[in-house]
Amino acid sequence: MKNNTIDYVEFGSTNLSVTKKFYSEVFWWEFKDFWETYTAFSNSGLKWGFELKESIKVWWILIVLYNECLEETKSKILEAGWKITIDIFSFPGWKRFEFSDPVWNVLAVWKEL
C-alpha cells in the first residue's frame, strides 16, 4: 500500500441481503461480513464494502485513502482549515477518521494497527 492512494470504496445500502444477492448473482462478487451492518466484497478489481444505512437520500459513496501517518494527515487537514467529521476510531486491525474537503465531499483515511 502507498500513502495517499485510494485504497477502498464504501457504498451505503438500506438492505445488505438484497445488495449481496444482486452483486453476487450478477458479478459473482464474494462477500465477507464483518458485523451486522457491514460487508466487504472481493473479485471486483478494487476493495469495496457496503455499510447498512437507515435511509439514503443522496448517493452515499465513501472514498477511503491509505496513509501510515494517520495523525499527521489529520493535522494537515485541520491546518488547511477543513473539518474532521468523524475523529480517529479503531476497529479490528485498523484505525481511521473521516473529513470533508473544500466542496463538502466526505472522505476517510485509514491505516493498519
N, CA, C and O atoms as CSV, one atom per row, in Angstrom:
chain,resi,resn,atom,element,x,y,z
A,1,MET,N,N,0.836,-1.178,0.000
A,1,MET,CA,C,0.000,0.000,0.000
A,1,MET,C,C,0.882,1.243,0.000
A,1,MET,O,O,1.942,1.269,0.625
A,2,LYS,N,N,0.437,2.249,-0.696
A,2,LYS,CA,C,1.173,3.503,-0.761
A,2,LYS,C,C,0.373,4.591,-0.065
A,2,LYS,O,O,-0.856,4.627,-0.136
A,3,ASN,N,N,1.101,5.484,0.613
A,3,ASN,CA,C,0.443,6.618,1.260
A,3,ASN,C,C,-0.270,7.483,0.222
A,3,ASN,O,O,0.183,7.640,-0.911
A,4,ASN,N,N,-1.390,8.029,0.650
A,4,ASN,CA,C,-2.166,8.995,-0.129
A,4,ASN,C,C,-2.754,8.422,-1.411
A,4,ASN,O,O,-2.987,9.158,-2.370
A,5,THR,N,N,-2.996,7.113,-1.434
A,5,THR,CA,C,-3.645,6.496,-2.590
A,5,THR,C,C,-5.026,6.011,-2.191
A,5,THR,O,O,-5.278,5.692,-1.029
A,6,ILE,N,N,-5.926,5.962,-3.180
A,6,ILE,CA,C,-7.256,5.412,-2.916
A,6,ILE,C,C,-7.090,3.918,-2.720
A,6,ILE,O,O,-6.548,3.223,-3.580
A,7,ASP,N,N,-7.559,3.432,-1.587
A,7,ASP,CA,C,-7.370,2.037,-1.242
A,7,ASP,C,C,-8.690,1.286,-1.120
A,7,ASP,O,O,-8.712,0.058,-1.203
A,8,TYR,N,N,-9.784,2.006,-0.926
A,8,TYR,CA,C,-11.032,1.328,-0.595
A,8,TYR,C,C,-12.188,2.263,-0.915
A,8,TYR,O,O,-12.043,3.483,-0.841
A,9,VAL,N,N,-13.329,1.698,-1.270
A,9,VAL,CA,C,-14.535,2.486,-1.534
A,9,VAL,C,C,-15.692,1.847,-0.781
A,9,VAL,O,O,-15.878,0.631,-0.830
A,10,GLU,N,N,-16.474,2.676,-0.078
A,10,GLU,CA,C,-17.653,2.183,0.639
A,10,GLU,C,C,-18.915,2.788,0.045
A,10,GLU,O,O,-18.966,3.975,-0.277
A,11,PHE,N,N,-19.923,1.951,-0.091
A,11,PHE,CA,C,-21.241,2.377,-0.533
A,11,PHE,C,C,-22.209,2.216,0.618
A,11,PHE,O,O,-21.951,1.447,1.544
A,12,GLY,N,N,-23.305,2.921,0.574
A,12,GLY,CA,C,-24.391,2.715,1.512
A,12,GLY,C,C,-25.376,1.706,0.940
A,12,GLY,O,O,-25.485,1.551,-0.276
A,13,SER,N,N,-26.080,1.034,1.811
A,13,SER,CA,C,-27.127,0.095,1.416
A,13,SER,C,C,-28.211,0.105,2.479
A,13,SER,O,O,-27.912,0.077,3.673
A,14,THR,N,N,-29.449,0.144,2.062
A,14,THR,CA,C,-30.545,0.057,3.029
A,14,THR,C,C,-30.959,-1.390,3.268
A,14,THR,O,O,-31.785,-1.660,4.140
A,15,ASN,N,N,-30.391,-2.331,2.497
A,15,ASN,CA,C,-30.704,-3.749,2.676
A,15,ASN,C,C,-29.498,-4.558,2.209
A,15,ASN,O,O,-29.319,-4.779,1.011
A,16,LEU,N,N,-28.681,-4.993,3.150
A,16,LEU,CA,C,-27.457,-5.713,2.791
A,16,LEU,C,C,-27.741,-7.060,2.133
A,16,LEU,O,O,-26.999,-7.469,1.240
A,17,SER,N,N,-28.788,-7.753,2.547
A,17,SER,CA,C,-29.107,-9.058,1.943
A,17,SER,C,C,-29.418,-8.917,0.461
A,17,SER,O,O,-28.912,-9.682,-0.361
A,18,VAL,N,N,-30.244,-7.948,0.123
A,18,VAL,CA,C,-30.609,-7.720,-1.280
A,18,VAL,C,C,-29.384,-7.270,-2.071
A,18,VAL,O,O,-29.169,-7.712,-3.200
A,19,THR,N,N,-28.594,-6.400,-1.479
A,19,THR,CA,C,-27.387,-5.902,-2.142
A,19,THR,C,C,-26.424,-7.048,-2.442
A,19,THR,O,O,-25.928,-7.168,-3.562
A,20,LYS,N,N,-26.161,-7.889,-1.443
A,20,LYS,CA,C,-25.243,-9.009,-1.629
A,20,LYS,C,C,-25.774,-9.984,-2.682
A,20,LYS,O,O,-25.013,-10.469,-3.519
A,21,LYS,N,N,-27.063,-10.269,-2.641
A,21,LYS,CA,C,-27.673,-11.186,-3.609
A,21,LYS,C,C,-27.494,-10.659,-5.023
A,21,LYS,O,O,-27.091,-11.404,-5.916
A,22,PHE,N,N,-27.786,-9.392,-5.235
A,22,PHE,CA,C,-27.667,-8.793,-6.558
A,22,PHE,C,C,-26.236,-8.888,-7.085
A,22,PHE,O,O,-26.014,-9.405,-8.180
A,23,TYR,N,N,-25.267,-8.395,-6.319
A,23,TYR,CA,C,-23.891,-8.344,-6.803
A,23,TYR,C,C,-23.254,-9.727,-6.927
A,23,TYR,O,O,-22.406,-9.940,-7.793
A,24,SER,N,N,-23.647,-10.655,-6.080
A,24,SER,CA,C,-23.081,-11.997,-6.211
A,24,SER,C,C,-23.671,-12.721,-7.423
A,24,SER,O,O,-22.958,-13.459,-8.104
A,25,GLU,N,N,-24.957,-12.520,-7.700
A,25,GLU,CA,C,-25.573,-13.173,-8.858
A,25,GLU,C,C,-25.139,-12.542,-10.182
A,25,GLU,O,O,-24.883,-13.249,-11.157
A,26,VAL,N,N,-25.058,-11.226,-10.211
A,26,VAL,CA,C,-24.753,-10.543,-11.470
A,26,VAL,C,C,-23.251,-10.518,-11.769
A,26,VAL,O,O,-22.842,-10.765,-12.903
A,27,PHE,N,N,-22.436,-10.225,-10.764
A,27,PHE,CA,C,-20.999,-10.044,-10.997
A,27,PHE,C,C,-20.122,-11.113,-10.331
A,27,PHE,O,O,-18.902,-11.087,-10.491
A,28,TRP,N,N,-20.717,-12.039,-9.598
A,28,TRP,CA,C,-20.012,-13.122,-8.919
A,28,TRP,C,C,-19.074,-12.622,-7.837
A,28,TRP,O,O,-18.070,-13.269,-7.539
A,29,TRP,N,N,-19.386,-11.482,-7.249
A,29,TRP,CA,C,-18.571,-10.973,-6.158
A,29,TRP,C,C,-18.797,-11.812,-4.917
A,29,TRP,O,O,-19.905,-12.292,-4.678
A,30,GLU,N,N,-17.761,-11.988,-4.136
A,30,GLU,CA,C,-17.839,-12.750,-2.894
A,30,GLU,C,C,-17.833,-11.780,-1.725
A,30,GLU,O,O,-17.075,-10.810,-1.714
A,31,PHE,N,N,-18.687,-12.048,-0.737
A,31,PHE,CA,C,-18.853,-11.135,0.394
A,31,PHE,C,C,-18.316,-11.734,1.678
A,31,PHE,O,O,-18.352,-12.946,1.891
A,32,LYS,N,N,-17.820,-10.855,2.521
A,32,LYS,CA,C,-17.388,-11.233,3.868
A,32,LYS,C,C,-18.013,-10.240,4.837
A,32,LYS,O,O,-17.735,-9.043,4.772
A,33,ASP,N,N,-18.854,-10.736,5.731
A,33,ASP,CA,C,-19.488,-9.875,6.725
A,33,ASP,C,C,-18.530,-9.636,7.883
A,33,ASP,O,O,-17.916,-10.566,8.405
A,34,PHE,N,N,-18.413,-8.358,8.278
A,34,PHE,CA,C,-17.569,-8.004,9.406
A,34,PHE,C,C,-18.406,-7.806,10.667
A,34,PHE,O,O,-17.934,-8.086,11.768
A,35,TRP,N,N,-19.613,-7.339,10.525
A,35,TRP,CA,C,-20.592,-7.231,11.594
A,35,TRP,C,C,-21.942,-7.068,10.925
A,35,TRP,O,O,-22.006,-7.009,9.697
A,36,GLU,N,N,-23.007,-6.995,11.674
A,36,GLU,CA,C,-24.360,-6.955,11.106
A,36,GLU,C,C,-24.577,-5.811,10.127
A,36,GLU,O,O,-25.410,-5.916,9.227
A,37,THR,N,N,-23.843,-4.729,10.293
A,37,THR,CA,C,-24.083,-3.543,9.481
A,37,THR,C,C,-23.005,-3.295,8.429
A,37,THR,O,O,-22.976,-2.228,7.816
A,38,TYR,N,N,-22.116,-4.272,8.212
A,38,TYR,CA,C,-21.046,-4.042,7.245
A,38,TYR,C,C,-20.633,-5.323,6.549
A,38,TYR,O,O,-20.473,-6.367,7.181
A,39,THR,N,N,-20.464,-5.229,5.233
A,39,THR,CA,C,-19.959,-6.350,4.451
A,39,THR,C,C,-18.976,-5.823,3.415
A,39,THR,O,O,-19.173,-4.748,2.848
A,40,ALA,N,N,-17.929,-6.578,3.177
A,40,ALA,CA,C,-16.937,-6.218,2.162
A,40,ALA,C,C,-17.017,-7.248,1.048
A,40,ALA,O,O,-17.496,-8.362,1.257
A,41,PHE,N,N,-16.550,-6.875,-0.129
A,41,PHE,CA,C,-16.587,-7.843,-1.214
A,41,PHE,C,C,-15.294,-7.851,-2.001
A,41,PHE,O,O,-14.535,-6.881,-2.012
A,42,SER,N,N,-15.065,-8.990,-2.665
A,42,SER,CA,C,-13.848,-9.172,-3.446
A,42,SER,C,C,-14.232,-9.638,-4.849
A,42,SER,O,O,-15.413,-9.767,-5.173
A,43,ASN,N,N,-13.237,-9.883,-5.658
A,43,ASN,CA,C,-13.387,-10.271,-7.061
A,43,ASN,C,C,-13.890,-9.126,-7.923
A,43,ASN,O,O,-14.462,-9.364,-8.987
A,44,SER,N,N,-13.687,-7.885,-7.486
A,44,SER,CA,C,-14.195,-6.751,-8.253
A,44,SER,C,C,-13.074,-5.892,-8.851
A,44,SER,O,O,-13.360,-4.955,-9.596
A,45,GLY,N,N,-11.819,-6.186,-8.543
A,45,GLY,CA,C,-10.715,-5.398,-9.055
A,45,GLY,C,C,-10.242,-4.318,-8.099
A,45,GLY,O,O,-9.139,-3.798,-8.268
A,46,LEU,N,N,-11.034,-3.967,-7.111
A,46,LEU,CA,C,-10.692,-2.986,-6.088
A,46,LEU,C,C,-11.390,-3.420,-4.815
A,46,LEU,O,O,-12.388,-4.139,-4.872
A,47,LYS,N,N,-10.887,-2.999,-3.674
A,47,LYS,CA,C,-11.531,-3.361,-2.411
A,47,LYS,C,C,-12.723,-2.432,-2.180
A,47,LYS,O,O,-12.587,-1.210,-2.255
A,48,TRP,N,N,-13.877,-3.009,-1.901
A,48,TRP,CA,C,-15.134,-2.283,-1.731
A,48,TRP,C,C,-15.884,-2.838,-0.532
A,48,TRP,O,O,-15.600,-3.939,-0.060
A,49,GLY,N,N,-16.841,-2.066,-0.048
A,49,GLY,CA,C,-17.712,-2.543,1.011
A,49,GLY,C,C,-19.042,-1.817,0.978
A,49,GLY,O,O,-19.197,-0.789,0.317
A,50,PHE,N,N,-19.997,-2.373,1.704
A,50,PHE,CA,C,-21.312,-1.766,1.867
A,50,PHE,C,C,-21.598,-1.606,3.352
A,50,PHE,O,O,-21.411,-2.541,4.131
A,51,GLU,N,N,-22.051,-0.421,3.743
A,51,GLU,CA,C,-22.461,-0.164,5.120
A,51,GLU,C,C,-23.967,0.029,5.158
A,51,GLU,O,O,-24.531,0.761,4.345
A,52,LEU,N,N,-24.609,-0.630,6.103
A,52,LEU,CA,C,-26.051,-0.511,6.250
A,52,LEU,C,C,-26.407,0.901,6.694
A,52,LEU,O,O,-25.854,1.418,7.665
A,53,LYS,N,N,-27.330,1.511,5.976
A,53,LYS,CA,C,-27.812,2.858,6.293
A,53,LYS,C,C,-29.322,2.790,6.462
A,53,LYS,O,O,-30.003,2.043,5.760
A,54,GLU,N,N,-29.837,3.575,7.397
A,54,GLU,CA,C,-31.277,3.611,7.624
A,54,GLU,C,C,-32.007,4.115,6.382
A,54,GLU,O,O,-33.039,3.570,5.991
A,55,SER,N,N,-31.466,5.149,5.777
A,55,SER,CA,C,-32.016,5.662,4.528
A,55,SER,C,C,-30.883,6.316,3.753
A,55,SER,O,O,-29.875,6.734,4.322
A,56,ILE,N,N,-31.070,6.393,2.470
A,56,ILE,CA,C,-30.094,7.046,1.616
A,56,ILE,C,C,-30.870,8.018,0.745
A,56,ILE,O,O,-31.608,7.613,-0.153
A,57,LYS,N,N,-30.699,9.298,1.016
A,57,LYS,CA,C,-31.428,10.324,0.281
A,57,LYS,C,C,-30.621,10.846,-0.899
A,57,LYS,O,O,-31.183,11.391,-1.849
A,58,VAL,N,N,-29.324,10.682,-0.842
A,58,VAL,CA,C,-28.435,11.061,-1.930
A,58,VAL,C,C,-27.454,9.916,-2.120
A,58,VAL,O,O,-27.382,9.002,-1.298
A,59,TRP,N,N,-26.715,9.971,-3.186
A,59,TRP,CA,C,-25.678,8.960,-3.352
A,59,TRP,C,C,-24.792,8.947,-2.143
A,59,TRP,O,O,-24.382,10.008,-1.672
A,60,TRP,N,N,-24.484,7.796,-1.627
A,60,TRP,CA,C,-23.591,7.693,-0.484
A,60,TRP,C,C,-22.434,6.800,-0.891
A,60,TRP,O,O,-22.559,5.577,-0.941
A,61,ILE,N,N,-21.306,7.433,-1.180
A,61,ILE,CA,C,-20.086,6.716,-1.525
A,61,ILE,C,C,-18.964,7.333,-0.704
A,61,ILE,O,O,-18.811,8.554,-0.666
A,62,LEU,N,N,-18.191,6.496,-0.056
A,62,LEU,CA,C,-17.072,6.973,0.748
A,62,LEU,C,C,-15.775,6.455,0.135
A,62,LEU,O,O,-15.548,5.247,0.070
A,63,ILE,N,N,-14.935,7.372,-0.308
A,63,ILE,CA,C,-13.609,7.022,-0.812
A,63,ILE,C,C,-12.679,6.973,0.401
A,63,ILE,O,O,-12.666,7.892,1.219
A,64,VAL,N,N,-11.908,5.900,0.508
A,64,VAL,CA,C,-11.021,5.716,1.653
A,64,VAL,C,C,-9.575,5.708,1.163
A,64,VAL,O,O,-9.184,4.876,0.344
A,65,LEU,N,N,-8.789,6.654,1.684
A,65,LEU,CA,C,-7.375,6.766,1.344
A,65,LEU,C,C,-6.549,6.034,2.392
A,65,LEU,O,O,-6.954,5.936,3.550
A,66,TYR,N,N,-5.410,5.528,1.993
A,66,TYR,CA,C,-4.498,4.886,2.939
A,66,TYR,C,C,-3.371,5.850,3.274
A,66,TYR,O,O,-2.861,6.534,2.388
A,67,ASN,N,N,-2.977,5.913,4.540
A,67,ASN,CA,C,-1.803,6.676,4.948
A,67,ASN,C,C,-1.291,6.153,6.272
A,67,ASN,O,O,-2.037,6.081,7.249
A,68,GLU,N,N,-0.008,5.783,6.309
A,68,GLU,CA,C,0.605,5.251,7.527
A,68,GLU,C,C,0.672,6.284,8.642
A,68,GLU,O,O,0.710,5.928,9.820
A,69,CYS,N,N,0.688,7.562,8.276
A,69,CYS,CA,C,0.812,8.652,9.255
A,69,CYS,C,C,-0.561,9.277,9.489
A,69,CYS,O,O,-0.792,10.430,9.125
A,70,LEU,N,N,-1.449,8.532,10.081
A,70,LEU,CA,C,-2.837,8.953,10.249
A,70,LEU,C,C,-2.954,10.265,11.013
A,70,LEU,O,O,-3.660,11.176,10.580
A,71,GLU,N,N,-2.270,10.367,12.138
A,71,GLU,CA,C,-2.368,11.566,12.971
A,71,GLU,C,C,-1.802,12.791,12.253
A,71,GLU,O,O,-2.351,13.888,12.361
A,72,GLU,N,N,-0.708,12.601,11.526
A,72,GLU,CA,C,-0.100,13.706,10.774
A,72,GLU,C,C,-1.036,14.172,9.653
A,72,GLU,O,O,-1.179,15.371,9.415
A,73,THR,N,N,-1.663,13.226,8.978
A,73,THR,CA,C,-2.602,13.574,7.913
A,73,THR,C,C,-3.787,14.339,8.479
A,73,THR,O,O,-4.242,15.314,7.881
A,74,LYS,N,N,-4.289,13.903,9.624
A,74,LYS,CA,C,-5.387,14.609,10.278
A,74,LYS,C,C,-4.971,16.049,10.597
A,74,LYS,O,O,-5.733,16.985,10.356
A,75,SER,N,N,-3.781,16.219,11.131
A,75,SER,CA,C,-3.282,17.562,11.459
A,75,SER,C,C,-3.189,18.448,10.230
A,75,SER,O,O,-3.539,19.627,10.291
A,76,LYS,N,N,-2.725,17.902,9.119
A,76,LYS,CA,C,-2.617,18.677,7.881
A,76,LYS,C,C,-3.992,19.151,7.405
A,76,LYS,O,O,-4.141,20.280,6.938
A,77,ILE,N,N,-4.989,18.280,7.527
A,77,ILE,CA,C,-6.352,18.648,7.121
A,77,ILE,C,C,-6.854,19.797,7.988
A,77,ILE,O,O,-7.419,20.764,7.479
A,78,LEU,N,N,-6.646,19.688,9.294
A,78,LEU,CA,C,-7.074,20.758,10.207
A,78,LEU,C,C,-6.310,22.053,9.946
A,78,LEU,O,O,-6.902,23.133,9.955
A,79,GLU,N,N,-5.000,21.955,9.713
A,79,GLU,CA,C,-4.189,23.140,9.427
A,79,GLU,C,C,-4.644,23.827,8.146
A,79,GLU,O,O,-4.543,25.047,8.020
A,80,ALA,N,N,-5.142,23.044,7.200
A,80,ALA,CA,C,-5.628,23.605,5.941
A,80,ALA,C,C,-7.008,24.239,6.105
A,80,ALA,O,O,-7.530,24.850,5.172
A,81,GLY,N,N,-7.594,24.092,7.290
A,81,GLY,CA,C,-8.870,24.733,7.576
A,81,GLY,C,C,-10.098,23.888,7.305
A,81,GLY,O,O,-11.209,24.416,7.263
A,82,TRP,N,N,-9.924,22.582,7.120
A,82,TRP,CA,C,-11.075,21.728,6.832
A,82,TRP,C,C,-11.487,20.942,8.060
A,82,TRP,O,O,-10.786,20.943,9.072
A,83,LYS,N,N,-12.606,20.283,7.973
A,83,LYS,CA,C,-13.271,19.700,9.130
A,83,LYS,C,C,-13.091,18.186,9.204
A,83,LYS,O,O,-13.200,17.481,8.201
A,84,ILE,N,N,-12.815,17.705,10.408
A,84,ILE,CA,C,-12.837,16.272,10.685
A,84,ILE,C,C,-14.287,15.944,11.044
A,84,ILE,O,O,-14.816,16.466,12.026
A,85,THR,N,N,-14.921,15.093,10.263
A,85,THR,CA,C,-16.332,14.780,10.502
A,85,THR,C,C,-16.510,13.613,11.477
A,85,THR,O,O,-17.492,13.560,12.218
A,86,ILE,N,N,-15.561,12.685,11.471
A,86,ILE,CA,C,-15.533,11.594,12.459
A,86,ILE,C,C,-14.077,11.437,12.881
A,86,ILE,O,O,-13.215,11.134,12.056
A,87,ASP,N,N,-13.807,11.641,14.156
A,87,ASP,CA,C,-12.437,11.589,14.657
A,87,ASP,C,C,-11.882,10.163,14.575
A,87,ASP,O,O,-12.618,9.213,14.310
A,88,ILE,N,N,-10.599,10.035,14.803
A,88,ILE,CA,C,-9.932,8.735,14.713
A,88,ILE,C,C,-10.609,7.721,15.624
A,88,ILE,O,O,-10.832,7.974,16.808
A,89,PHE,N,N,-10.932,6.567,15.044
A,89,PHE,CA,C,-11.507,5.465,15.814
A,89,PHE,C,C,-10.872,4.169,15.337
A,89,PHE,O,O,-10.316,4.104,14.241
A,90,SER,N,N,-10.960,3.152,16.161
A,90,SER,CA,C,-10.357,1.855,15.855
A,90,SER,C,C,-11.428,0.810,15.626
A,90,SER,O,O,-12.508,0.871,16.212
A,91,PHE,N,N,-11.121,-0.143,14.775
A,91,PHE,CA,C,-11.896,-1.361,14.647
A,91,PHE,C,C,-10.889,-2.455,14.351
A,91,PHE,O,O,-9.735,-2.138,14.063
A,92,PRO,N,N,-11.257,-3.707,14.406
A,92,PRO,CA,C,-10.279,-4.798,14.391
A,92,PRO,C,C,-9.191,-4.657,13.321
A,92,PRO,O,O,-9.443,-4.828,12.129
A,93,GLY,N,N,-7.983,-4.343,13.777
A,93,GLY,CA,C,-6.832,-4.273,12.906
A,93,GLY,C,C,-6.578,-2.935,12.241
A,93,GLY,O,O,-5.544,-2.765,11.595
A,94,TRP,N,N,-7.486,-1.980,12.377
A,94,TRP,CA,C,-7.366,-0.723,11.655
A,94,TRP,C,C,-7.742,0.459,12.518
A,94,TRP,O,O,-8.380,0.317,13.561
A,95,LYS,N,N,-7.328,1.642,12.055
A,95,LYS,CA,C,-7.768,2.925,12.608
A,95,LYS,C,C,-8.132,3.800,11.423
A,95,LYS,O,O,-7.551,3.669,10.346
A,96,ARG,N,N,-9.099,4.699,11.621
A,96,ARG,CA,C,-9.416,5.630,10.553
A,96,ARG,C,C,-10.148,6.846,11.081
A,96,ARG,O,O,-10.604,6.869,12.224
A,97,PHE,N,N,-10.254,7.860,10.231
A,97,PHE,CA,C,-11.071,9.032,10.507
A,97,PHE,C,C,-11.685,9.495,9.196
A,97,PHE,O,O,-11.265,9.069,8.121
A,98,GLU,N,N,-12.684,10.370,9.289
A,98,GLU,CA,C,-13.330,10.918,8.104
A,98,GLU,C,C,-13.251,12.438,8.146
A,98,GLU,O,O,-13.241,13.042,9.218
A,99,PHE,N,N,-13.193,13.047,6.963
A,99,PHE,CA,C,-13.086,14.502,6.860
A,99,PHE,C,C,-13.879,14.995,5.659
A,99,PHE,O,O,-14.209,14.228,4.754
A,100,SER,N,N,-14.177,16.295,5.668
A,100,SER,CA,C,-14.811,16.890,4.493
A,100,SER,C,C,-13.785,17.760,3.775
A,100,SER,O,O,-12.950,18.414,4.399
A,101,ASP,N,N,-13.872,17.749,2.451
A,101,ASP,CA,C,-12.948,18.540,1.649
A,101,ASP,C,C,-13.562,19.917,1.376
A,101,ASP,O,O,-14.656,20.205,1.861
A,102,PRO,N,N,-12.876,20.772,0.607
A,102,PRO,CA,C,-13.376,22.136,0.389
A,102,PRO,C,C,-14.759,22.227,-0.257
A,102,PRO,O,O,-15.437,23.242,-0.103
A,103,VAL,N,N,-15.191,21.190,-0.976
A,103,VAL,CA,C,-16.518,21.242,-1.598
A,103,VAL,C,C,-17.482,20.256,-0.929
A,103,VAL,O,O,-18.473,19.840,-1.528
A,104,TRP,N,N,-17.179,19.895,0.307
A,104,TRP,CA,C,-18.028,19.099,1.193
A,104,TRP,C,C,-18.162,17.627,0.815
A,104,TRP,O,O,-19.106,16.966,1.246
A,105,ASN,N,N,-17.230,17.104,0.013
A,105,ASN,CA,C,-17.173,15.662,-0.153
A,105,ASN,C,C,-16.597,15.088,1.135
A,105,ASN,O,O,-15.708,15.690,1.735
A,106,VAL,N,N,-17.089,13.944,1.560
A,106,VAL,CA,C,-16.556,13.288,2.742
A,106,VAL,C,C,-15.686,12.124,2.286
A,106,VAL,O,O,-16.106,11.288,1.485
A,107,LEU,N,N,-14.473,12.087,2.809
A,107,LEU,CA,C,-13.534,11.009,2.538
A,107,LEU,C,C,-13.020,10.465,3.866
A,107,LEU,O,O,-13.225,11.074,4.916
A,108,ALA,N,N,-12.359,9.327,3.813
A,108,ALA,CA,C,-11.769,8.745,5.016
A,108,ALA,C,C,-10.287,8.460,4.759
A,108,ALA,O,O,-9.851,8.333,3.615
A,109,VAL,N,N,-9.533,8.365,5.844
A,109,VAL,CA,C,-8.122,7.976,5.786
A,109,VAL,C,C,-7.950,6.857,6.806
A,109,VAL,O,O,-8.444,6.957,7.929
A,110,TRP,N,N,-7.245,5.785,6.416
A,110,TRP,CA,C,-7.077,4.656,7.323
A,110,TRP,C,C,-5.627,4.193,7.337
A,110,TRP,O,O,-4.829,4.531,6.463
A,111,LYS,N,N,-5.317,3.401,8.368
A,111,LYS,CA,C,-4.028,2.700,8.437
A,111,LYS,C,C,-4.227,1.420,9.238
A,111,LYS,O,O,-5.180,1.289,10.006
A,112,GLU,N,N,-3.316,0.488,9.044
A,112,GLU,CA,C,-3.344,-0.730,9.835
A,112,GLU,C,C,-2.755,-0.459,11.203
A,112,GLU,O,O,-1.909,0.422,11.350
A,113,LEU,N,N,-3.193,-1.210,12.214
A,113,LEU,CA,C,-2.616,-1.073,13.549
A,113,LEU,C,C,-1.309,-1.809,13.644
A,113,LEU,O,O,-0.674,-1.807,14.699
